[in-house]
Amino acid sequence: MGMVEPVEALERFFVASETQAVVPLPSFHGTEGFDCGIVLSREAAVGLVHHGREACASARPVETFEAVRALPVRHT
């Protein structure tokens, strides 16, 4: 996991391999969850794999419990 700076950057969530990807979508039933999603084919999945690699290259690693505890807590 990595933290992309600045912290105001939009969050992106997806799971992708070279053959398929799943992208969660905001809930159609309320404002709190991400209980919907779409499955993407190979062509789109490859693009998300490249996007993820680029995002990871620019992210600060968060790989230990200490690094997680050091993250700022935002209250909204």
Secondary structure, 3 states (H helix, E strand, C coil): CEECCCCCCCCCCCEECCCCEEEEECCCCCCCCCCEEEEECHHHHHHHHHHHHHHHHCCEECCCHHHHHCCCCCCC
